[in-house]
């Protein structure tokens, strides 16, 4: 009876090592072993990096970045990630080649074999690149296990109570939790283990990777990453169904527009402005808002704002992009974003949390106010200019060329509030005398 039970079984729990199909190659003269692991296996074999603790061979890990990656994997079944890079001292791992396969391949640069990892030496394998992803996977596995445990406990309680509808609902939640847990077994990630002689060598490799990697500018990331509400709307009004003001004039390759560029605005500035139109000048899009099917609403808000700019500042936008940057305060990405924040404060029918509110001003009246600003957008800002009364512009004293306000959060908030108050309390409009002169002249 006992023999029948054990037939075909392998008692892996007593093994002193784990073995994997792997390839060996050389990079920079160092051996590198590549293997693939499912996520459940990865988290069982590779410890989560300590959070907020300085490490001998790597940077400090931030828990928030790990949580962001956890949420990305959990909510996106089409997630993707490059291989993780680990390092290990010499003499820890054992690799046995498979000549019967390598003879068929006949490529000495890549050798297939069996990689053995002693279980009592797992902690000798350290993370070289991918700390936050590994932390994210650990957080994800914790979440999956808690969801599965909670759903099964709830089912047990429902069955004890004998309530058929509650039991069915609890069974559905268990099935969903088991389905999510199955993802951690079916889905894998590549792992490269690089053999190093010391932690010092590992630090140098990490520095080399960071120094030689070209980071993606935010404008390009906005165009590529369509998982975020603001990025999707940016693509809609800039390229998919371009607004006339922006058609062919949004740069998705640079965060700042300058010089002889034919572009009017960067995708980064446009995205920042769309965020301000949705949740205010320094607001953040919540997870609820991200998942709330708000694309059409935010697109329409953005179009109305762009329509306003096109009407109110027609003379500025009639200039070539080069002349526009030389002569108009609107060419400042900060100012473009601030005016979006003002538009939100004046015309939005929802607050930063998405709750309904009464707009403080009609769209038509807001456009009239923006038209009042139009004659006062000349740059550079010179001494005595009323914009300086806001306290957020650098001083033009001693010949300094001032073409934009400060861009720190407190400066953005202060300038947005100041301009909003000008609209709501016309007697506080600092350009009032200049406006009267302008109107009399016309």
C-alpha beads as a LAMMPS data file, in Angstrom:
LAMMPS data file: protein, C-alpha beads

442 atoms
441 bonds

1 atom types
1 bond types

-500.0 500.0 xlo xhi
-500.0 500.0 ylo yhi
-500.0 500.0 zlo zhi

Masses

1 110.0

Atoms # bond

1 1 1 0.000 0.000 0.000
2 1 1 2.748 2.428 0.980
3 1 1 4.781 1.502 -2.108
4 1 1 1.762 2.226 -4.322
5 1 1 1.315 5.660 -2.743
6 1 1 4.951 6.594 -3.317
7 1 1 5.166 5.249 -6.856
8 1 1 6.116 8.049 -9.236
9 1 1 6.531 10.566 -6.414
10 1 1 9.668 12.711 -5.951
11 1 1 10.101 14.069 -2.430
12 1 1 11.696 17.388 -3.413
13 1 1 11.444 18.939 0.027
14 1 1 14.503 16.996 1.188
15 1 1 16.737 17.991 -1.713
16 1 1 19.862 19.963 -0.864
17 1 1 19.852 21.830 -4.147
18 1 1 17.539 23.102 -6.840
19 1 1 18.367 22.338 -10.465
20 1 1 17.354 24.245 -13.563
21 1 1 17.776 24.049 -17.312
22 1 1 20.051 27.008 -18.060
23 1 1 22.437 28.448 -20.610
24 1 1 25.935 29.701 -19.963
25 1 1 27.471 32.557 -21.850
26 1 1 30.225 35.082 -21.210
27 1 1 29.796 38.838 -20.953
28 1 1 32.748 41.078 -20.247
29 1 1 34.815 37.977 -19.550
30 1 1 32.451 36.870 -16.765
31 1 1 30.240 33.754 -16.855
32 1 1 26.523 34.502 -16.979
33 1 1 23.856 31.841 -16.438
34 1 1 20.371 32.394 -17.851
35 1 1 17.276 30.565 -16.643
36 1 1 13.543 31.169 -16.414
37 1 1 11.376 30.935 -13.305
38 1 1 7.696 31.277 -12.627
39 1 1 6.890 34.140 -10.266
40 1 1 5.972 31.840 -7.364
41 1 1 9.310 30.062 -7.721
42 1 1 11.213 33.338 -7.985
43 1 1 9.784 34.683 -4.730
44 1 1 10.476 31.372 -2.991
45 1 1 14.097 31.346 -4.130
46 1 1 15.119 35.013 -4.150
47 1 1 14.602 37.091 -1.012
48 1 1 12.829 40.454 -1.211
49 1 1 15.335 43.302 -0.908
50 1 1 15.193 45.233 2.394
51 1 1 13.235 48.471 2.141
52 1 1 14.856 51.790 3.078
53 1 1 18.161 50.200 4.064
54 1 1 21.535 51.100 2.551
55 1 1 23.143 48.030 0.971
56 1 1 26.722 47.118 0.238
57 1 1 26.164 46.432 -3.456
58 1 1 23.063 48.389 -4.462
59 1 1 20.920 51.459 -3.893
60 1 1 18.229 51.946 -1.252
61 1 1 14.917 50.307 -2.168
62 1 1 11.707 52.370 -2.051
63 1 1 8.582 50.462 -1.073
64 1 1 6.331 52.693 -3.160
65 1 1 8.091 51.683 -6.373
66 1 1 7.650 48.035 -5.445
67 1 1 3.932 48.598 -4.834
68 1 1 3.587 50.325 -8.197
69 1 1 5.135 47.328 -9.958
70 1 1 2.899 44.951 -7.958
71 1 1 -0.181 46.890 -9.062
72 1 1 1.054 46.931 -12.657
73 1 1 1.453 43.137 -12.778
74 1 1 -1.753 42.496 -10.847
75 1 1 -3.971 44.687 -13.020
76 1 1 -2.322 44.037 -16.381
77 1 1 -2.434 40.473 -17.680
78 1 1 -0.259 41.592 -20.594
79 1 1 2.557 42.832 -18.333
80 1 1 6.121 42.673 -19.612
81 1 1 9.557 42.931 -18.026
82 1 1 13.167 42.376 -19.100
83 1 1 15.215 39.711 -17.336
84 1 1 16.308 40.281 -13.762
85 1 1 20.062 40.501 -13.181
86 1 1 21.518 38.789 -10.101
87 1 1 25.094 38.191 -9.030
88 1 1 26.817 35.429 -7.144
89 1 1 30.360 34.850 -5.833
90 1 1 32.636 32.343 -7.528
91 1 1 32.244 28.700 -6.438
92 1 1 28.594 28.769 -5.315
93 1 1 26.819 27.421 -8.406
94 1 1 27.502 24.226 -10.312
95 1 1 26.890 23.861 -14.046
96 1 1 26.888 20.566 -15.936
97 1 1 26.770 20.827 -19.720
98 1 1 24.483 18.736 -21.929
99 1 1 26.782 17.638 -24.776
100 1 1 24.065 15.707 -26.611
101 1 1 22.235 19.006 -27.204
102 1 1 25.262 21.306 -27.517
103 1 1 26.683 19.056 -30.226
104 1 1 23.564 19.775 -32.241
105 1 1 23.818 23.528 -31.666
106 1 1 27.561 23.809 -32.270
107 1 1 27.760 27.365 -30.982
108 1 1 30.360 27.698 -28.210
109 1 1 29.129 31.183 -27.287
110 1 1 25.994 29.700 -25.702
111 1 1 26.111 26.371 -23.857
112 1 1 23.054 24.523 -22.537
113 1 1 23.257 22.623 -19.261
114 1 1 21.938 21.912 -15.775
115 1 1 22.472 24.684 -13.206
116 1 1 22.551 23.569 -9.559
117 1 1 21.828 26.065 -6.777
118 1 1 22.550 24.832 -3.221
119 1 1 19.623 25.694 -0.938
120 1 1 21.949 26.641 1.911
121 1 1 23.635 29.192 -0.366
122 1 1 20.567 31.023 -1.714
123 1 1 21.394 34.122 0.317
124 1 1 24.736 34.329 -1.484
125 1 1 22.808 35.245 -4.644
126 1 1 22.257 39.010 -4.625
127 1 1 20.237 41.388 -6.779
128 1 1 22.232 43.437 -9.254
129 1 1 19.447 45.032 -11.291
130 1 1 15.708 44.626 -10.672
131 1 1 15.335 45.268 -6.951
132 1 1 11.980 47.020 -7.184
133 1 1 10.570 44.420 -9.557
134 1 1 11.559 41.601 -7.222
135 1 1 10.049 43.506 -4.288
136 1 1 6.911 44.033 -6.396
137 1 1 6.663 40.299 -7.126
138 1 1 6.970 39.514 -3.404
139 1 1 4.239 42.043 -2.585
140 1 1 2.078 40.550 -5.330
141 1 1 2.491 37.013 -3.962
142 1 1 1.613 38.269 -0.466
143 1 1 -1.513 39.892 -1.878
144 1 1 -2.542 36.775 -3.836
145 1 1 -2.114 34.548 -0.787
146 1 1 -4.123 36.903 1.433
147 1 1 -6.913 37.091 -1.155
148 1 1 -7.021 33.303 -1.470
149 1 1 -6.953 32.759 2.297
150 1 1 -9.667 35.361 2.937
151 1 1 -11.943 34.027 0.193
152 1 1 -11.668 30.440 1.481
153 1 1 -12.356 31.513 5.068
154 1 1 -15.403 33.481 3.877
155 1 1 -16.628 30.433 1.962
156 1 1 -16.220 28.282 5.056
157 1 1 -18.238 30.747 7.133
158 1 1 -20.932 30.949 4.436
159 1 1 -21.262 27.165 4.301
160 1 1 -21.615 27.005 8.078
161 1 1 -24.397 29.605 7.893
162 1 1 -26.114 27.653 5.115
163 1 1 -26.992 30.664 2.954
164 1 1 -27.089 29.546 -0.718
165 1 1 -26.681 33.002 -2.300
166 1 1 -23.807 33.927 -0.008
167 1 1 -22.200 30.547 -0.679
168 1 1 -22.362 31.077 -4.461
169 1 1 -20.849 34.546 -4.137
170 1 1 -18.094 33.179 -1.880
171 1 1 -17.375 30.360 -4.359
172 1 1 -17.004 32.910 -7.156
173 1 1 -14.472 34.836 -5.076
174 1 1 -12.510 31.669 -4.339
175 1 1 -12.472 30.790 -8.039
176 1 1 -11.238 34.291 -8.879
177 1 1 -8.519 34.133 -6.214
178 1 1 -7.392 30.696 -7.451
179 1 1 -7.296 32.000 -11.011
180 1 1 -5.091 34.890 -9.927
181 1 1 -2.831 32.548 -7.968
182 1 1 -2.524 30.336 -11.061
183 1 1 -1.009 33.302 -12.917
184 1 1 1.942 33.245 -10.514
185 1 1 2.652 29.649 -11.578
186 1 1 1.994 29.912 -15.298
187 1 1 3.831 33.200 -15.881
188 1 1 7.617 33.428 -15.797
189 1 1 10.462 35.904 -15.981
190 1 1 14.020 35.522 -17.194
191 1 1 16.931 35.599 -14.760
192 1 1 20.584 36.233 -15.513
193 1 1 23.069 35.293 -12.778
194 1 1 26.429 36.955 -13.258
195 1 1 29.487 35.570 -11.448
196 1 1 31.467 38.284 -9.625
197 1 1 34.558 38.197 -7.471
198 1 1 33.309 40.753 -4.908
199 1 1 30.581 43.209 -3.917
200 1 1 32.875 45.991 -5.130
201 1 1 32.869 44.469 -8.610
202 1 1 29.069 44.157 -8.457
203 1 1 28.763 47.851 -7.545
204 1 1 30.883 48.786 -10.540
205 1 1 28.707 46.682 -12.841
206 1 1 25.569 48.367 -11.460
207 1 1 27.162 51.785 -12.074
208 1 1 28.157 50.764 -15.616
209 1 1 24.587 49.694 -16.375
210 1 1 23.156 52.955 -15.056
211 1 1 25.744 55.121 -16.825
212 1 1 25.294 53.458 -20.194
213 1 1 21.502 53.226 -20.190
214 1 1 19.649 56.032 -21.942
215 1 1 16.615 57.009 -19.935
216 1 1 13.354 57.628 -21.767
217 1 1 12.291 61.276 -21.762
218 1 1 8.856 61.820 -20.269
219 1 1 7.422 63.058 -23.579
220 1 1 8.312 59.777 -25.285
221 1 1 7.029 57.716 -22.347
222 1 1 3.700 59.553 -22.615
223 1 1 3.369 58.561 -26.255
224 1 1 4.321 54.941 -25.591
225 1 1 2.474 54.302 -22.326
226 1 1 -1.241 54.320 -23.070
227 1 1 -2.247 52.685 -19.794
228 1 1 -2.729 56.091 -18.121
229 1 1 -5.718 58.384 -18.618
230 1 1 -3.682 61.555 -19.147
231 1 1 -1.395 59.876 -21.683
232 1 1 -4.313 58.530 -23.712
233 1 1 -5.973 61.936 -23.897
234 1 1 -2.640 63.525 -24.828
235 1 1 -2.372 61.155 -27.794
236 1 1 -5.973 61.823 -28.798
237 1 1 -5.725 65.625 -28.964
238 1 1 -2.147 65.673 -30.259
239 1 1 -2.066 62.935 -32.898
240 1 1 -5.052 60.571 -33.127
241 1 1 -7.640 63.332 -33.622
242 1 1 -5.456 66.433 -33.354
243 1 1 -6.909 69.719 -32.204
244 1 1 -6.271 72.449 -34.828
245 1 1 -4.054 74.350 -32.394
246 1 1 -1.762 71.324 -31.956
247 1 1 -1.896 69.523 -35.298
248 1 1 1.674 68.499 -36.135
249 1 1 3.066 70.750 -33.397
250 1 1 3.472 68.434 -30.383
251 1 1 6.944 66.995 -29.787
252 1 1 6.937 63.467 -28.339
253 1 1 10.733 63.238 -28.290
254 1 1 11.717 66.212 -26.131
255 1 1 10.500 67.478 -22.769
256 1 1 11.480 71.072 -23.557
257 1 1 10.986 72.950 -26.824
258 1 1 13.567 75.554 -27.751
259 1 1 15.562 77.086 -30.566
260 1 1 14.458 76.663 -34.157
261 1 1 12.082 73.773 -33.505
262 1 1 8.881 73.816 -35.562
263 1 1 7.031 72.322 -32.604
264 1 1 4.764 74.420 -30.409
265 1 1 4.676 72.333 -27.238
266 1 1 6.104 69.128 -25.767
267 1 1 3.925 66.119 -25.002
268 1 1 5.069 66.454 -21.390
269 1 1 3.710 70.000 -21.100
270 1 1 0.472 68.955 -22.774
271 1 1 0.061 65.969 -20.430
272 1 1 0.788 68.137 -17.370
273 1 1 -1.838 70.602 -18.587
274 1 1 -4.423 67.861 -19.146
275 1 1 -3.808 66.636 -15.612
276 1 1 -4.356 70.201 -14.340
277 1 1 -7.593 70.411 -16.354
278 1 1 -8.778 67.213 -14.654
279 1 1 -7.681 67.499 -11.002
280 1 1 -6.205 70.989 -10.604
281 1 1 -2.721 72.438 -10.894
282 1 1 -1.002 70.087 -8.427
283 1 1 -3.614 67.340 -8.219
284 1 1 -3.009 63.673 -8.942
285 1 1 -5.212 61.293 -10.875
286 1 1 -6.496 58.697 -8.393
287 1 1 -6.746 54.989 -9.136
288 1 1 -10.539 55.306 -9.120
289 1 1 -10.317 58.052 -11.742
290 1 1 -7.849 56.023 -13.822
291 1 1 -10.361 53.177 -13.965
292 1 1 -13.435 55.375 -14.347
293 1 1 -13.785 55.525 -18.155
294 1 1 -13.170 59.260 -18.133
295 1 1 -11.372 59.467 -21.482
296 1 1 -14.224 61.163 -23.334
297 1 1 -14.937 63.632 -20.505
298 1 1 -11.276 64.645 -20.142
299 1 1 -10.885 64.860 -23.927
300 1 1 -13.808 67.280 -24.139
301 1 1 -12.412 69.379 -21.261
302 1 1 -9.099 69.569 -23.051
303 1 1 -10.665 70.551 -26.359
304 1 1 -12.642 73.345 -24.693
305 1 1 -9.460 74.658 -23.072
306 1 1 -7.583 74.550 -26.379
307 1 1 -10.527 76.260 -28.111
308 1 1 -10.297 78.991 -25.479
309 1 1 -6.575 79.492 -26.035
310 1 1 -7.071 79.613 -29.790
311 1 1 -9.731 82.326 -29.458
312 1 1 -8.256 84.364 -26.610
313 1 1 -4.630 84.359 -27.786
314 1 1 -5.169 84.255 -31.529
315 1 1 -2.400 86.778 -32.248
316 1 1 0.185 84.776 -30.284
317 1 1 -0.692 81.466 -31.916
318 1 1 -0.666 83.067 -35.358
319 1 1 3.106 83.543 -35.009
320 1 1 5.676 81.019 -36.142
321 1 1 6.769 78.683 -33.319
322 1 1 10.156 80.418 -33.270
323 1 1 8.654 83.915 -32.885
324 1 1 6.098 82.554 -30.426
325 1 1 8.911 81.386 -28.121
326 1 1 10.694 84.719 -28.375
327 1 1 7.713 86.949 -27.666
328 1 1 4.925 85.153 -25.751
329 1 1 4.659 84.141 -22.112
330 1 1 2.398 81.332 -23.315
331 1 1 5.450 79.611 -24.804
332 1 1 6.470 78.782 -21.236
333 1 1 5.352 75.255 -20.430
334 1 1 4.790 76.390 -16.861
335 1 1 2.443 79.176 -17.953
336 1 1 0.576 76.868 -20.321
337 1 1 0.017 74.484 -17.417
338 1 1 -0.952 77.274 -14.979
339 1 1 -3.630 78.568 -17.342
340 1 1 -4.985 75.016 -17.534
341 1 1 -5.178 75.062 -13.739
342 1 1 -7.015 78.387 -13.874
343 1 1 -9.453 76.968 -16.439
344 1 1 -10.142 74.064 -14.056
345 1 1 -10.738 76.421 -11.119
346 1 1 -13.146 78.576 -13.136
347 1 1 -15.118 76.149 -15.302
348 1 1 -14.839 72.620 -13.904
349 1 1 -18.069 70.926 -12.840
350 1 1 -16.121 68.443 -10.679
351 1 1 -13.547 68.941 -7.954
352 1 1 -10.129 67.271 -7.774
353 1 1 -11.736 64.117 -6.311
354 1 1 -14.243 63.905 -9.156
355 1 1 -17.294 65.004 -7.135
356 1 1 -19.834 67.291 -8.797
357 1 1 -19.628 71.002 -8.029
358 1 1 -21.111 74.152 -9.495
359 1 1 -18.709 75.887 -11.933
360 1 1 -17.573 79.277 -10.692
361 1 1 -17.748 80.790 -14.170
362 1 1 -19.291 79.929 -17.517
363 1 1 -17.061 78.876 -20.414
364 1 1 -18.003 82.069 -22.288
365 1 1 -17.053 84.321 -19.354
366 1 1 -13.807 82.419 -18.828
367 1 1 -12.887 82.978 -22.477
368 1 1 -13.600 86.707 -22.031
369 1 1 -11.257 86.766 -19.037
370 1 1 -8.490 85.001 -20.947
371 1 1 -8.915 87.577 -23.703
372 1 1 -8.244 90.258 -21.098
373 1 1 -4.905 88.569 -20.377
374 1 1 -3.936 88.413 -24.048
375 1 1 -2.426 91.935 -24.390
376 1 1 -0.155 91.298 -21.389
377 1 1 1.710 88.159 -22.463
378 1 1 4.804 89.816 -23.926
379 1 1 8.241 88.589 -22.943
380 1 1 10.793 89.251 -21.683
381 1 1 9.235 90.536 -18.452
382 1 1 10.709 93.934 -17.625
383 1 1 10.889 95.904 -14.349
384 1 1 7.503 97.320 -13.393
385 1 1 5.557 94.597 -15.227
386 1 1 2.433 93.672 -13.266
387 1 1 3.240 89.965 -13.525
388 1 1 5.998 90.610 -10.995
389 1 1 3.356 91.448 -8.363
390 1 1 2.494 87.726 -8.188
391 1 1 5.850 87.034 -6.524
392 1 1 6.550 83.927 -8.608
393 1 1 8.626 85.472 -11.392
394 1 1 12.386 85.971 -11.095
395 1 1 13.512 89.567 -10.799
396 1 1 14.538 91.207 -14.090
397 1 1 16.936 93.459 -12.180
398 1 1 20.531 93.740 -13.363
399 1 1 19.575 92.867 -16.908
400 1 1 18.281 89.335 -16.219
401 1 1 16.065 88.004 -19.026
402 1 1 12.781 86.766 -17.529
403 1 1 10.528 84.713 -19.795
404 1 1 8.663 82.393 -17.420
405 1 1 7.409 82.039 -13.836
406 1 1 8.973 79.676 -11.316
407 1 1 7.882 76.052 -11.630
408 1 1 7.990 74.752 -8.048
409 1 1 4.707 73.366 -6.728
410 1 1 4.116 76.261 -4.357
411 1 1 4.755 78.727 -7.184
412 1 1 2.349 76.885 -9.485
413 1 1 -0.359 76.943 -6.808
414 1 1 0.217 80.599 -5.940
415 1 1 0.100 81.807 -9.548
416 1 1 -2.977 79.715 -10.343
417 1 1 -4.795 81.094 -7.296
418 1 1 -3.726 84.653 -8.126
419 1 1 -4.977 84.538 -11.718
420 1 1 -8.190 82.787 -10.640
421 1 1 -8.845 85.620 -8.165
422 1 1 -8.297 88.178 -10.938
423 1 1 -11.103 86.491 -12.887
424 1 1 -13.495 86.270 -9.935
425 1 1 -12.718 89.736 -8.553
426 1 1 -12.162 92.085 -11.541
427 1 1 -11.216 94.991 -9.264
428 1 1 -8.053 93.034 -8.371
429 1 1 -6.965 92.675 -11.999
430 1 1 -3.486 94.286 -11.965
431 1 1 -3.561 95.197 -15.668
432 1 1 -6.793 97.145 -15.318
433 1 1 -5.377 100.501 -16.402
434 1 1 -3.462 98.912 -19.253
435 1 1 -6.643 97.125 -20.318
436 1 1 -8.596 100.425 -20.368
437 1 1 -5.901 101.983 -22.543
438 1 1 -5.998 98.967 -24.844
439 1 1 -9.785 99.105 -25.153
440 1 1 -9.766 102.873 -25.809
441 1 1 -7.118 102.415 -28.475
442 1 1 -9.274 99.857 -30.235

Bonds

1 1 1 2
2 1 2 3
3 1 3 4
4 1 4 5
5 1 5 6
6 1 6 7
7 1 7 8
8 1 8 9
9 1 9 10
10 1 10 11
11 1 11 12
12 1 12 13
13 1 13 14
14 1 14 15
15 1 15 16
16 1 16 17
17 1 17 18
18 1 18 19
19 1 19 20
20 1 20 21
21 1 21 22
22 1 22 23
23 1 23 24
24 1 24 25
25 1 25 26
26 1 26 27
27 1 27 28
28 1 28 29
29 1 29 30
30 1 30 31
31 1 31 32
32 1 32 33
33 1 33 34
34 1 34 35
35 1 35 36
36 1 36 37
37 1 37 38
38 1 38 39
39 1 39 40
40 1 40 41
41 1 41 42
42 1 42 43
43 1 43 44
44 1 44 45
45 1 45 46
46 1 46 47
47 1 47 48
48 1 48 49
49 1 49 50
50 1 50 51
51 1 51 52
52 1 52 53
53 1 53 54
54 1 54 55
55 1 55 56
56 1 56 57
57 1 57 58
58 1 58 59
59 1 59 60
60 1 60 61
61 1 61 62
62 1 62 63
63 1 63 64
64 1 64 65
65 1 65 66
66 1 66 67
67 1 67 68
68 1 68 69
69 1 69 70
70 1 70 71
71 1 71 72
72 1 72 73
73 1 73 74
74 1 74 75
75 1 75 76
76 1 76 77
77 1 77 78
78 1 78 79
79 1 79 80
80 1 80 81
81 1 81 82
82 1 82 83
83 1 83 84
84 1 84 85
85 1 85 86
86 1 86 87
87 1 87 88
88 1 88 89
89 1 89 90
90 1 90 91
91 1 91 92
92 1 92 93
93 1 93 94
94 1 94 95
95 1 95 96
96 1 96 97
97 1 97 98
98 1 98 99
99 1 99 100
100 1 100 101
101 1 101 102
102 1 102 103
103 1 103 104
104 1 104 105
105 1 105 106
106 1 106 107
107 1 107 108
108 1 108 109
109 1 109 110
110 1 110 111
111 1 111 112
112 1 112 113
113 1 113 114
114 1 114 115
115 1 115 116
116 1 116 117
117 1 117 118
118 1 118 119
119 1 119 120
120 1 120 121
121 1 121 122
122 1 122 123
123 1 123 124
124 1 124 125
125 1 125 126
126 1 126 127
127 1 127 128
128 1 128 129
129 1 129 130
130 1 130 131
131 1 131 132
132 1 132 133
133 1 133 134
134 1 134 135
135 1 135 136
136 1 136 137
137 1 137 138
138 1 138 139
139 1 139 140
140 1 140 141
141 1 141 142
142 1 142 143
143 1 143 144
144 1 144 145
145 1 145 146
146 1 146 147
147 1 147 148
148 1 148 149
149 1 149 150
150 1 150 151
151 1 151 152
152 1 152 153
153 1 153 154
154 1 154 155
155 1 155 156
156 1 156 157
157 1 157 158
158 1 158 159
159 1 159 160
160 1 160 161
161 1 161 162
162 1 162 163
163 1 163 164
164 1 164 165
165 1 165 166
166 1 166 167
167 1 167 168
168 1 168 169
169 1 169 170
170 1 170 171
171 1 171 172
172 1 172 173
173 1 173 174
174 1 174 175
175 1 175 176
176 1 176 177
177 1 177 178
178 1 178 179
179 1 179 180
180 1 180 181
181 1 181 182
182 1 182 183
183 1 183 184
184 1 184 185
185 1 185 186
186 1 186 187
187 1 187 188
188 1 188 189
189 1 189 190
190 1 190 191
191 1 191 192
192 1 192 193
193 1 193 194
194 1 194 195
195 1 195 196
196 1 196 197
197 1 197 198
198 1 198 199
199 1 199 200
200 1 200 201
201 1 201 202
202 1 202 203
203 1 203 204
204 1 204 205
205 1 205 206
206 1 206 207
207 1 207 208
208 1 208 209
209 1 209 210
210 1 210 211
211 1 211 212
212 1 212 213
213 1 213 214
214 1 214 215
215 1 215 216
216 1 216 217
217 1 217 218
218 1 218 219
219 1 219 220
220 1 220 221
221 1 221 222
222 1 222 223
223 1 223 224
224 1 224 225
225 1 225 226
226 1 226 227
227 1 227 228
228 1 228 229
229 1 229 230
230 1 230 231
231 1 231 232
232 1 232 233
233 1 233 234
234 1 234 235
235 1 235 236
236 1 236 237
237 1 237 238
238 1 238 239
239 1 239 240
240 1 240 241
241 1 241 242
242 1 242 243
243 1 243 244
244 1 244 245
245 1 245 246
246 1 246 247
247 1 247 248
248 1 248 249
249 1 249 250
250 1 250 251
251 1 251 252
252 1 252 253
253 1 253 254
254 1 254 255
255 1 255 256
256 1 256 257
257 1 257 258
258 1 258 259
259 1 259 260
260 1 260 261
261 1 261 262
262 1 262 263
263 1 263 264
264 1 264 265
265 1 265 266
266 1 266 267
267 1 267 268
268 1 268 269
269 1 269 270
270 1 270 271
271 1 271 272
272 1 272 273
273 1 273 274
274 1 274 275
275 1 275 276
276 1 276 277
277 1 277 278
278 1 278 279
279 1 279 280
280 1 280 281
281 1 281 282
282 1 282 283
283 1 283 284
284 1 284 285
285 1 285 286
286 1 286 287
287 1 287 288
288 1 288 289
289 1 289 290
290 1 290 291
291 1 291 292
292 1 292 293
293 1 293 294
294 1 294 295
295 1 295 296
296 1 296 297
297 1 297 298
298 1 298 299
299 1 299 300
300 1 300 301
301 1 301 302
302 1 302 303
303 1 303 304
304 1 304 305
305 1 305 306
306 1 306 307
307 1 307 308
308 1 308 309
309 1 309 310
310 1 310 311
311 1 311 312
312 1 312 313
313 1 313 314
314 1 314 315
315 1 315 316
316 1 316 317
317 1 317 318
318 1 318 319
319 1 319 320
320 1 320 321
321 1 321 322
322 1 322 323
323 1 323 324
324 1 324 325
325 1 325 326
326 1 326 327
327 1 327 328
328 1 328 329
329 1 329 330
330 1 330 331
331 1 331 332
332 1 332 333
333 1 333 334
334 1 334 335
335 1 335 336
336 1 336 337
337 1 337 338
338 1 338 339
339 1 339 340
340 1 340 341
341 1 341 342
342 1 342 343
343 1 343 344
344 1 344 345
345 1 345 346
346 1 346 347
347 1 347 348
348 1 348 349
349 1 349 350
350 1 350 351
351 1 351 352
352 1 352 353
353 1 353 354
354 1 354 355
355 1 355 356
356 1 356 357
357 1 357 358
358 1 358 359
359 1 359 360
360 1 360 361
361 1 361 362
362 1 362 363
363 1 363 364
364 1 364 365
365 1 365 366
366 1 366 367
367 1 367 368
368 1 368 369
369 1 369 370
370 1 370 371
371 1 371 372
372 1 372 373
373 1 373 374
374 1 374 375
375 1 375 376
376 1 376 377
377 1 377 378
378 1 378 379
379 1 379 380
380 1 380 381
381 1 381 382
382 1 382 383
383 1 383 384
384 1 384 385
385 1 385 386
386 1 386 387
387 1 387 388
388 1 388 389
389 1 389 390
390 1 390 391
391 1 391 392
392 1 392 393
393 1 393 394
394 1 394 395
395 1 395 396
396 1 396 397
397 1 397 398
398 1 398 399
399 1 399 400
400 1 400 401
401 1 401 402
402 1 402 403
403 1 403 404
404 1 404 405
405 1 405 406
406 1 406 407
407 1 407 408
408 1 408 409
409 1 409 410
410 1 410 411
411 1 411 412
412 1 412 413
413 1 413 414
414 1 414 415
415 1 415 416
416 1 416 417
417 1 417 418
418 1 418 419
419 1 419 420
420 1 420 421
421 1 421 422
422 1 422 423
423 1 423 424
424 1 424 425
425 1 425 426
426 1 426 427
427 1 427 428
428 1 428 429
429 1 429 430
430 1 430 431
431 1 431 432
432 1 432 433
433 1 433 434
434 1 434 435
435 1 435 436
436 1 436 437
437 1 437 438
438 1 438 439
439 1 439 440
440 1 440 441
441 1 441 442
